Amino acid sequence: MASWSAPSGSGLRTNTKFVTGDFNGDGREELGVYYNQGGTGMKTYVFTTQPNGTFATPTP
């Protein structure tokens, strides 16, 4: 199974918000991660749910 790791020194929990929802309309819940990058803005990652129940590599 593939995994995803944030770059070293990033991904501070205090800058991160996790949300779930059907973001792509396929009837399955996805995991959304909002990350406050400080002076460079906000980034969103979406981990789509695969038919087998695992998450795909995130799309920014």
Sequence and secondary structure as in RCSB ss.txt:
>XXXX:A:sequence
MASWSAPSGSGLRTNTKFVTGDFNGDGREELGVYYNQGGTGMKTYVFTTQPNGTFATPTP
>XXXX:A:secstr
       TT   GGGEEEEEE TTSSSS EEEEEEE GGG EEEEEE B TTS B   B 
